[in-house]
Amino acid sequence: MQTYSTDGYVMLSDALPVHKLLPFANVDGIGNRTSIFVQGCDIRCRYCHNPETIMPYTHSQLRSITSILEEIEQYRPYIRGITVSGGEATLYPQALIRLFSALHTMNLTCYIDTNGFFNLERTKELIEHTDKFLFDVKSLNMQNSLCATDRKNNMENLDYLLKLNKVEEVRTVFLKDIMDAESVVAAVSQRIAPHTDVQYKMIRCHLRGISSEYIPSLKGHIPSKADMQNYKQQAEALGVKNIILIY
Ligand code: SF4
């Protein structure tokens, strides 16, 4: 049985809907980390590379916080911490606060990978318990051509986290024409350039793993390598030094 509040948040405190738990990953934040992919996402991007995580969770996917902690305890000698990805992790604030509080007593760091459109008021307490965020910036004004949302609060949320020094990485997946790529690069770069430890990961969209129904509408919008170099140069010109380009 799912317990939703009226704004879509899930009021679970003793269990988390887990799509998959990867004992070791080194692409979800610095160092070797355990990655937990939660089930359920609130914005449904056309280019989602984990489309199986979008649907609401089923009862069989719920794992108790105790059982997750017991599993992580086995990996503890080999990891710096955990990253909760998805799906959208911030939909489960109470469960994550409980999980992160316990993990901090085990000296493990706790990261969240977010789509950036969370309700800030509903998320503030979770942010206090989170060490770092990996933060997607999908668009400034064209998100409804990429995702099932009209929300535009992502940059406000990014500003809030940057002020708290809680951002490790900003990520953008690039498409041509159906997203405002140059505007995104400008908005992100102006914000993160003063934070030299924040990395900007610029990812060229690819079609592997994308839901087959969306591939025809995305096919003609994949940027060239030259386009990606241009986006990188634009960010560098605005003072960003820590850039990873993924073709
Ligand atoms: S926010 Fe992430 S998990 Fe959710 S639909 Fe978009 S790409 Fe997929």
py3Dmol code that shows the C-alpha trace and the ligand (Angstrom):
import py3Dmol

protein = """\
ATOM      1  CA  MET A   1       0.000   0.000   0.000  1.00  0.00           C
ATOM      2  CA  GLN A   2       1.488   3.365  -1.020  1.00  0.00           C
ATOM      3  CA  THR A   3       0.966   6.316   1.302  1.00  0.00           C
ATOM      4  CA  TYR A   4       1.104   9.581  -0.669  1.00  0.00           C
ATOM      5  CA  SER A   5       0.666  13.065   0.630  1.00  0.00           C
ATOM      6  CA  THR A   6      -1.367  15.410  -1.564  1.00  0.00           C
ATOM      7  CA  ASP A   7       1.778  16.761  -3.274  1.00  0.00           C
ATOM      8  CA  GLY A   8       3.126  13.369  -4.270  1.00  0.00           C
ATOM      9  CA  TYR A   9       5.586  12.780  -1.435  1.00  0.00           C
ATOM     10  CA  VAL A  10       5.647   9.331   0.066  1.00  0.00           C
ATOM     11  CA  MET A  11       5.173   9.187   3.804  1.00  0.00           C
ATOM     12  CA  LEU A  12       7.234   6.131   4.599  1.00  0.00           C
ATOM     13  CA  SER A  13       9.726   6.226   7.403  1.00  0.00           C
ATOM     14  CA  ASP A  14      10.703   2.622   7.988  1.00  0.00           C
ATOM     15  CA  ALA A  15      11.022   1.361   4.404  1.00  0.00           C
ATOM     16  CA  LEU A  16      12.317   2.522   1.052  1.00  0.00           C
ATOM     17  CA  PRO A  17      11.111   1.336  -2.368  1.00  0.00           C
ATOM     18  CA  VAL A  18      14.279  -0.083  -3.895  1.00  0.00           C
ATOM     19  CA  HIS A  19      14.552  -0.806  -7.604  1.00  0.00           C
ATOM     20  CA  LYS A  20      18.157  -1.975  -7.336  1.00  0.00           C
ATOM     21  CA  LEU A  21      21.054  -1.800  -4.913  1.00  0.00           C
ATOM     22  CA  LEU A  22      24.546  -1.821  -6.432  1.00  0.00           C
ATOM     23  CA  PRO A  23      27.160  -2.733  -3.825  1.00  0.00           C
ATOM     24  CA  PHE A  24      29.926  -0.784  -5.568  1.00  0.00           C
ATOM     25  CA  ALA A  25      29.813   2.112  -8.028  1.00  0.00           C
ATOM     26  CA  ASN A  26      32.366   4.777  -8.878  1.00  0.00           C
ATOM     27  CA  VAL A  27      30.297   7.094 -11.082  1.00  0.00           C
ATOM     28  CA  ASP A  28      27.808   8.298  -8.475  1.00  0.00           C
ATOM     29  CA  GLY A  29      30.016  10.730  -6.610  1.00  0.00           C
ATOM     30  CA  ILE A  30      33.621  10.700  -5.497  1.00  0.00           C
ATOM     31  CA  GLY A  31      35.073   7.398  -4.371  1.00  0.00           C
ATOM     32  CA  ASN A  32      33.704   3.918  -4.201  1.00  0.00           C
ATOM     33  CA  ARG A  33      30.073   4.078  -3.135  1.00  0.00           C
ATOM     34  CA  THR A  34      27.054   1.840  -2.732  1.00  0.00           C
ATOM     35  CA  SER A  35      24.278   3.058  -5.038  1.00  0.00           C
ATOM     36  CA  ILE A  36      20.625   2.641  -4.236  1.00  0.00           C
ATOM     37  CA  PHE A  37      18.171   3.218  -7.078  1.00  0.00           C
ATOM     38  CA  VAL A  38      14.745   3.985  -5.680  1.00  0.00           C
ATOM     39  CA  GLN A  39      11.550   3.204  -7.539  1.00  0.00           C
ATOM     40  CA  GLY A  40       9.359   6.100  -8.675  1.00  0.00           C
ATOM     41  CA  CYS A  41      10.010   9.412 -10.404  1.00  0.00           C
ATOM     42  CA  ASP A  42       7.786  12.452 -10.632  1.00  0.00           C
ATOM     43  CA  ILE A  43       8.888  13.985 -13.951  1.00  0.00           C
ATOM     44  CA  ARG A  44       9.205  11.180 -16.575  1.00  0.00           C
ATOM     45  CA  CYS A  45      11.903  12.448 -18.976  1.00  0.00           C
ATOM     46  CA  ARG A  46      11.710  11.295 -22.587  1.00  0.00           C
ATOM     47  CA  TYR A  47      15.457  10.537 -22.565  1.00  0.00           C
ATOM     48  CA  CYS A  48      15.431   8.619 -19.276  1.00  0.00           C
ATOM     49  CA  HIS A  49      18.080   5.900 -19.348  1.00  0.00           C
ATOM     50  CA  ASN A  50      16.474   4.106 -16.376  1.00  0.00           C
ATOM     51  CA  PRO A  51      12.830   4.134 -17.559  1.00  0.00           C
ATOM     52  CA  GLU A  52      12.049   1.065 -15.479  1.00  0.00           C
ATOM     53  CA  THR A  53      12.511   3.185 -12.333  1.00  0.00           C
ATOM     54  CA  ILE A  54       9.824   5.737 -13.256  1.00  0.00           C
ATOM     55  CA  MET A  55       6.632   3.865 -12.337  1.00  0.00           C
ATOM     56  CA  PRO A  56       5.319   4.014  -8.757  1.00  0.00           C
ATOM     57  CA  TYR A  57       6.645   1.247  -6.542  1.00  0.00           C
ATOM     58  CA  THR A  58       4.919  -2.006  -5.765  1.00  0.00           C
ATOM     59  CA  HIS A  59       4.685  -3.464  -2.298  1.00  0.00           C
ATOM     60  CA  SER A  60       7.261  -6.149  -3.135  1.00  0.00           C
ATOM     61  CA  GLN A  61       9.879  -3.435  -3.760  1.00  0.00           C
ATOM     62  CA  LEU A  62       9.697  -2.041  -0.236  1.00  0.00           C
ATOM     63  CA  ARG A  63      12.783  -2.831   1.812  1.00  0.00           C
ATOM     64  CA  SER A  64      13.004  -2.072   5.477  1.00  0.00           C
ATOM     65  CA  ILE A  65      15.632   0.458   6.506  1.00  0.00           C
ATOM     66  CA  THR A  66      17.013  -2.190   8.854  1.00  0.00           C
ATOM     67  CA  SER A  67      17.583  -4.671   6.041  1.00  0.00           C
ATOM     68  CA  ILE A  68      19.242  -2.009   3.846  1.00  0.00           C
ATOM     69  CA  LEU A  69      21.577  -1.091   6.712  1.00  0.00           C
ATOM     70  CA  GLU A  70      22.433  -4.742   7.276  1.00  0.00           C
ATOM     71  CA  GLU A  71      23.408  -5.129   3.624  1.00  0.00           C
ATOM     72  CA  ILE A  72      25.469  -1.917   3.556  1.00  0.00           C
ATOM     73  CA  GLU A  73      27.286  -3.053   6.695  1.00  0.00           C
ATOM     74  CA  GLN A  74      28.832  -5.866   4.584  1.00  0.00           C
ATOM     75  CA  TYR A  75      30.292  -3.338   2.117  1.00  0.00           C
ATOM     76  CA  ARG A  76      31.369  -0.813   4.725  1.00  0.00           C
ATOM     77  CA  PRO A  77      35.138  -1.597   4.661  1.00  0.00           C
ATOM     78  CA  TYR A  78      35.238  -0.916   0.905  1.00  0.00           C
ATOM     79  CA  ILE A  79      33.092   2.223   0.467  1.00  0.00           C
ATOM     80  CA  ARG A  80      33.189   5.923   1.363  1.00  0.00           C
ATOM     81  CA  GLY A  81      29.452   6.191   1.488  1.00  0.00           C
ATOM     82  CA  ILE A  82      26.232   5.694  -0.368  1.00  0.00           C
ATOM     83  CA  THR A  83      24.385   7.532  -3.130  1.00  0.00           C
ATOM     84  CA  VAL A  84      20.629   7.351  -3.496  1.00  0.00           C
ATOM     85  CA  SER A  85      19.582   7.712  -7.095  1.00  0.00           C
ATOM     86  CA  GLY A  86      16.487   6.729  -9.008  1.00  0.00           C
ATOM     87  CA  GLY A  87      13.881   7.371  -9.831  1.00  0.00           C
ATOM     88  CA  GLU A  88      13.760  10.486  -7.654  1.00  0.00           C
ATOM     89  CA  ALA A  89      15.208  10.057  -4.194  1.00  0.00           C
ATOM     90  CA  THR A  90      13.726  13.221  -2.674  1.00  0.00           C
ATOM     91  CA  LEU A  91      10.218  11.733  -2.915  1.00  0.00           C
ATOM     92  CA  TYR A  92      11.070   9.678   0.173  1.00  0.00           C
ATOM     93  CA  PRO A  93      12.324  12.223   2.712  1.00  0.00           C
ATOM     94  CA  GLN A  94      11.367  10.486   5.941  1.00  0.00           C
ATOM     95  CA  ALA A  95      12.822   7.111   4.993  1.00  0.00           C
ATOM     96  CA  LEU A  96      16.061   8.730   3.813  1.00  0.00           C
ATOM     97  CA  ILE A  97      16.445  10.837   6.938  1.00  0.00           C
ATOM     98  CA  ARG A  98      16.240   7.642   8.964  1.00  0.00           C
ATOM     99  CA  LEU A  99      18.663   5.792   6.670  1.00  0.00           C
ATOM    100  CA  PHE A 100      21.187   8.658   6.523  1.00  0.00           C
ATOM    101  CA  SER A 101      21.114   9.230  10.278  1.00  0.00           C
ATOM    102  CA  ALA A 102      22.094   5.595  10.810  1.00  0.00           C
ATOM    103  CA  LEU A 103      24.751   5.659   8.064  1.00  0.00           C
ATOM    104  CA  HIS A 104      26.380   8.745   9.564  1.00  0.00           C
ATOM    105  CA  THR A 105      26.904   6.849  12.815  1.00  0.00           C
ATOM    106  CA  MET A 106      28.778   4.282  10.648  1.00  0.00           C
ATOM    107  CA  ASN A 107      31.002   7.112   9.316  1.00  0.00           C
ATOM    108  CA  LEU A 108      29.606   6.813   5.801  1.00  0.00           C
ATOM    109  CA  THR A 109      28.725   9.848   3.683  1.00  0.00           C
ATOM    110  CA  CYS A 110      25.265  10.130   2.153  1.00  0.00           C
ATOM    111  CA  TYR A 111      24.656  11.606  -1.298  1.00  0.00           C
ATOM    112  CA  ILE A 112      21.501  12.187  -3.332  1.00  0.00           C
ATOM    113  CA  ASP A 113      21.225  12.253  -7.098  1.00  0.00           C
ATOM    114  CA  THR A 114      18.229  14.487  -7.882  1.00  0.00           C
ATOM    115  CA  ASN A 115      16.325  15.789 -10.901  1.00  0.00           C
ATOM    116  CA  GLY A 116      16.372  19.177  -9.155  1.00  0.00           C
ATOM    117  CA  PHE A 117      12.631  19.896  -9.153  1.00  0.00           C
ATOM    118  CA  PHE A 118      11.969  19.008  -5.518  1.00  0.00           C
ATOM    119  CA  ASN A 119       9.693  21.028  -3.268  1.00  0.00           C
ATOM    120  CA  LEU A 120      12.240  22.929  -1.201  1.00  0.00           C
ATOM    121  CA  GLU A 121      10.085  23.300   1.888  1.00  0.00           C
ATOM    122  CA  ARG A 122       9.351  19.564   1.911  1.00  0.00           C
ATOM    123  CA  THR A 123      13.019  18.737   1.397  1.00  0.00           C
ATOM    124  CA  LYS A 124      14.839  21.084   3.801  1.00  0.00           C
ATOM    125  CA  GLU A 125      15.135  18.565   6.629  1.00  0.00           C
ATOM    126  CA  LEU A 126      16.435  15.891   4.253  1.00  0.00           C
ATOM    127  CA  ILE A 127      18.988  18.374   2.884  1.00  0.00           C
ATOM    128  CA  GLU A 128      20.321  18.870   6.425  1.00  0.00           C
ATOM    129  CA  HIS A 129      20.967  15.123   6.633  1.00  0.00           C
ATOM    130  CA  THR A 130      22.584  14.874   3.174  1.00  0.00           C
ATOM    131  CA  ASP A 131      26.306  15.453   2.647  1.00  0.00           C
ATOM    132  CA  LYS A 132      26.289  16.211  -1.075  1.00  0.00           C
ATOM    133  CA  PHE A 133      23.988  16.358  -4.068  1.00  0.00           C
ATOM    134  CA  LEU A 134      24.516  15.334  -7.670  1.00  0.00           C
ATOM    135  CA  PHE A 135      22.152  17.778  -9.310  1.00  0.00           C
ATOM    136  CA  ASP A 136      20.599  17.496 -12.785  1.00  0.00           C
ATOM    137  CA  VAL A 137      19.845  20.695 -14.657  1.00  0.00           C
ATOM    138  CA  LYS A 138      17.645  19.540 -17.494  1.00  0.00           C
ATOM    139  CA  SER A 139      16.385  22.854 -18.811  1.00  0.00           C
ATOM    140  CA  LEU A 140      15.510  26.369 -17.771  1.00  0.00           C
ATOM    141  CA  ASN A 141      12.373  26.987 -19.791  1.00  0.00           C
ATOM    142  CA  MET A 142      11.835  23.968 -22.043  1.00  0.00           C
ATOM    143  CA  GLN A 143      11.446  21.172 -19.504  1.00  0.00           C
ATOM    144  CA  ASN A 144       7.957  20.385 -20.730  1.00  0.00           C
ATOM    145  CA  SER A 145       9.378  19.407 -24.117  1.00  0.00           C
ATOM    146  CA  LEU A 146      11.693  16.917 -22.353  1.00  0.00           C
ATOM    147  CA  CYS A 147       9.856  15.868 -19.214  1.00  0.00           C
ATOM    148  CA  ALA A 148       6.344  15.651 -17.816  1.00  0.00           C
ATOM    149  CA  THR A 149       6.637  18.761 -15.667  1.00  0.00           C
ATOM    150  CA  ASP A 150       6.132  22.507 -15.901  1.00  0.00           C
ATOM    151  CA  ARG A 151       8.110  23.220 -12.756  1.00  0.00           C
ATOM    152  CA  LYS A 152      10.826  25.842 -13.006  1.00  0.00           C
ATOM    153  CA  ASN A 153      12.164  25.785  -9.462  1.00  0.00           C
ATOM    154  CA  ASN A 154      15.351  23.869 -10.282  1.00  0.00           C
ATOM    155  CA  MET A 155      17.720  26.845 -10.336  1.00  0.00           C
ATOM    156  CA  GLU A 156      16.302  28.190  -7.091  1.00  0.00           C
ATOM    157  CA  ASN A 157      16.961  24.776  -5.545  1.00  0.00           C
ATOM    158  CA  LEU A 158      20.482  24.730  -6.981  1.00  0.00           C
ATOM    159  CA  ASP A 159      21.184  28.169  -5.495  1.00  0.00           C
ATOM    160  CA  TYR A 160      19.982  26.973  -2.110  1.00  0.00           C
ATOM    161  CA  LEU A 161      22.275  23.918  -2.157  1.00  0.00           C
ATOM    162  CA  LEU A 162      25.285  25.863  -3.464  1.00  0.00           C
ATOM    163  CA  LYS A 163      24.988  28.332  -0.587  1.00  0.00           C
ATOM    164  CA  LEU A 164      25.155  25.397   1.818  1.00  0.00           C
ATOM    165  CA  ASN A 165      28.156  23.902  -0.021  1.00  0.00           C
ATOM    166  CA  LYS A 166      26.119  20.739  -0.638  1.00  0.00           C
ATOM    167  CA  VAL A 167      26.715  20.271  -4.378  1.00  0.00           C
ATOM    168  CA  GLU A 168      29.398  17.938  -5.669  1.00  0.00           C
ATOM    169  CA  GLU A 169      28.335  17.782  -9.275  1.00  0.00           C
ATOM    170  CA  VAL A 170      25.884  19.419 -11.673  1.00  0.00           C
ATOM    171  CA  ARG A 171      24.887  17.333 -14.675  1.00  0.00           C
ATOM    172  CA  THR A 172      23.207  18.198 -17.932  1.00  0.00           C
ATOM    173  CA  VAL A 173      22.175  15.761 -20.646  1.00  0.00           C
ATOM    174  CA  PHE A 174      22.358  17.658 -23.934  1.00  0.00           C
ATOM    175  CA  LEU A 175      19.928  17.531 -26.831  1.00  0.00           C
ATOM    176  CA  LYS A 176      19.671  19.999 -29.692  1.00  0.00           C
ATOM    177  CA  ASP A 177      16.670  22.216 -30.476  1.00  0.00           C
ATOM    178  CA  ILE A 178      14.300  20.604 -27.979  1.00  0.00           C
ATOM    179  CA  MET A 179      16.201  22.019 -25.026  1.00  0.00           C
ATOM    180  CA  ASP A 180      17.627  25.459 -24.296  1.00  0.00           C
ATOM    181  CA  ALA A 181      21.209  24.165 -24.203  1.00  0.00           C
ATOM    182  CA  GLU A 182      23.124  27.461 -24.338  1.00  0.00           C
ATOM    183  CA  SER A 183      20.874  29.047 -21.710  1.00  0.00           C
ATOM    184  CA  VAL A 184      21.415  26.057 -19.430  1.00  0.00           C
ATOM    185  CA  VAL A 185      25.199  26.243 -19.839  1.00  0.00           C
ATOM    186  CA  ALA A 186      25.150  29.975 -19.066  1.00  0.00           C
ATOM    187  CA  ALA A 187      22.908  29.648 -16.005  1.00  0.00           C
ATOM    188  CA  VAL A 188      24.838  26.709 -14.558  1.00  0.00           C
ATOM    189  CA  SER A 189      28.265  28.167 -15.319  1.00  0.00           C
ATOM    190  CA  GLN A 190      27.554  31.556 -13.753  1.00  0.00           C
ATOM    191  CA  ARG A 191      26.440  29.805 -10.600  1.00  0.00           C
ATOM    192  CA  ILE A 192      29.163  27.186 -10.198  1.00  0.00           C
ATOM    193  CA  ALA A 193      32.221  29.086 -11.496  1.00  0.00           C
ATOM    194  CA  PRO A 194      32.905  30.580  -8.032  1.00  0.00           C
ATOM    195  CA  HIS A 195      32.621  27.069  -6.497  1.00  0.00           C
ATOM    196  CA  THR A 196      35.777  25.548  -7.908  1.00  0.00           C
ATOM    197  CA  ASP A 197      35.189  22.181  -6.247  1.00  0.00           C
ATOM    198  CA  VAL A 198      31.849  21.698  -8.038  1.00  0.00           C
ATOM    199  CA  GLN A 199      32.133  19.599 -11.168  1.00  0.00           C
ATOM    200  CA  TYR A 200      30.027  20.169 -14.305  1.00  0.00           C
ATOM    201  CA  LYS A 201      29.360  16.888 -16.093  1.00  0.00           C
ATOM    202  CA  MET A 202      28.185  17.565 -19.656  1.00  0.00           C
ATOM    203  CA  ILE A 203      26.650  14.464 -21.186  1.00  0.00           C
ATOM    204  CA  ARG A 204      25.803  13.956 -24.831  1.00  0.00           C
ATOM    205  CA  CYS A 205      22.456  12.163 -24.968  1.00  0.00           C
ATOM    206  CA  HIS A 206      22.587   8.682 -26.453  1.00  0.00           C
ATOM    207  CA  LEU A 207      19.740   6.385 -27.346  1.00  0.00           C
ATOM    208  CA  ARG A 208      20.808   3.213 -25.515  1.00  0.00           C
ATOM    209  CA  GLY A 209      18.404   2.266 -22.748  1.00  0.00           C
ATOM    210  CA  ILE A 210      15.799   4.863 -23.700  1.00  0.00           C
ATOM    211  CA  SER A 211      12.198   3.718 -23.879  1.00  0.00           C
ATOM    212  CA  SER A 212      11.541   2.667 -27.501  1.00  0.00           C
ATOM    213  CA  GLU A 213       8.424   4.881 -27.781  1.00  0.00           C
ATOM    214  CA  TYR A 214      10.598   8.016 -27.439  1.00  0.00           C
ATOM    215  CA  ILE A 215      13.517   7.095 -29.696  1.00  0.00           C
ATOM    216  CA  PRO A 216      11.959   8.376 -32.981  1.00  0.00           C
ATOM    217  CA  SER A 217      11.318  11.832 -31.487  1.00  0.00           C
ATOM    218  CA  LEU A 218      14.856  12.125 -30.085  1.00  0.00           C
ATOM    219  CA  LYS A 219      16.873  10.661 -32.947  1.00  0.00           C
ATOM    220  CA  GLY A 220      17.338  13.911 -34.863  1.00  0.00           C
ATOM    221  CA  HIS A 221      18.318  15.887 -31.763  1.00  0.00           C
ATOM    222  CA  ILE A 222      21.551  14.245 -30.636  1.00  0.00           C
ATOM    223  CA  PRO A 223      24.319  16.888 -30.550  1.00  0.00           C
ATOM    224  CA  SER A 224      27.505  16.289 -32.529  1.00  0.00           C
ATOM    225  CA  LYS A 225      30.867  16.041 -30.789  1.00  0.00           C
ATOM    226  CA  ALA A 226      31.599  19.529 -32.112  1.00  0.00           C
ATOM    227  CA  ASP A 227      28.398  20.810 -30.468  1.00  0.00           C
ATOM    228  CA  MET A 228      29.521  19.302 -27.182  1.00  0.00           C
ATOM    229  CA  GLN A 229      32.930  20.965 -27.502  1.00  0.00           C
ATOM    230  CA  ASN A 230      31.140  24.266 -28.054  1.00  0.00           C
ATOM    231  CA  TYR A 231      29.069  23.829 -24.895  1.00  0.00           C
ATOM    232  CA  LYS A 232      32.258  23.019 -22.987  1.00  0.00           C
ATOM    233  CA  GLN A 233      34.037  26.079 -24.355  1.00  0.00           C
ATOM    234  CA  GLN A 234      31.052  28.236 -23.412  1.00  0.00           C
ATOM    235  CA  ALA A 235      31.266  26.973 -19.816  1.00  0.00           C
ATOM    236  CA  GLU A 236      35.039  27.481 -19.721  1.00  0.00           C
ATOM    237  CA  ALA A 237      34.651  31.032 -21.018  1.00  0.00           C
ATOM    238  CA  LEU A 238      32.308  31.670 -18.094  1.00  0.00           C
ATOM    239  CA  GLY A 239      34.966  30.488 -15.656  1.00  0.00           C
ATOM    240  CA  VAL A 240      34.125  26.831 -15.002  1.00  0.00           C
ATOM    241  CA  LYS A 241      37.328  24.827 -14.631  1.00  0.00           C
ATOM    242  CA  ASN A 242      36.093  21.483 -13.440  1.00  0.00           C
ATOM    243  CA  ILE A 243      34.300  19.999 -16.468  1.00  0.00           C
ATOM    244  CA  ILE A 244      33.805  16.403 -17.563  1.00  0.00           C
ATOM    245  CA  LEU A 245      32.567  15.895 -21.095  1.00  0.00           C
ATOM    246  CA  ILE A 246      30.920  12.575 -21.873  1.00  0.00           C
ATOM    247  CA  TYR A 247      30.374  11.789 -25.535  1.00  0.00           C
TER     248      TYR A 247
END
"""
ligand_1 = """\
8
SF4
S 14.504 12.507 -13.523
Fe 15.963 10.893 -13.943
S 14.905 9.006 -13.313
Fe 13.339 10.623 -13.499
S 12.572 10.338 -15.570
Fe 14.162 11.906 -15.628
S 16.049 10.813 -16.181
Fe 14.528 9.290 -15.491
"""
view = py3Dmol.view(width=600, height=400)
view.addModel(protein, "pdb")
view.setStyle({"model": 0}, {"cartoon": {"style": "trace"}})
view.addModel(ligand_1, "xyz")
view.setStyle({"model": 1}, {"stick": {}})
view.zoomTo()
view.show()
